[in-house]
């Protein structure tokens, strides 16, 4: 087994060091989770929670619309797409000439 000496001169194995590091990370994560729970309790205790949720939703919708406007082209109406395809598929090339029904 490989051993190393720490700053105090104690002998410790590499596995113990890894375990200590892992437990330190777990403790830090649990502390952050505890802070998040306390923050959530503070939010739930607000009397204007419904209004706050509506404001957050409106803000997220506005941000989503802005992002879509930047990265995605405006969607064309489904019915307009079908009409354009039908007109292009007509034998007369999609022209608006009279079909001869008037005589």
Secondary structure, DSSP 8 states (H G I E B T S, - for coil): --EEE-TTS-EEEHHHHHHHHHHHHHHHHHHHHHHHHHHHHHHHT-TTHHHHHHHHHHHHHHHHHHHHHHHS-----HHHHHHHHHHHHSTTTT-----STT-
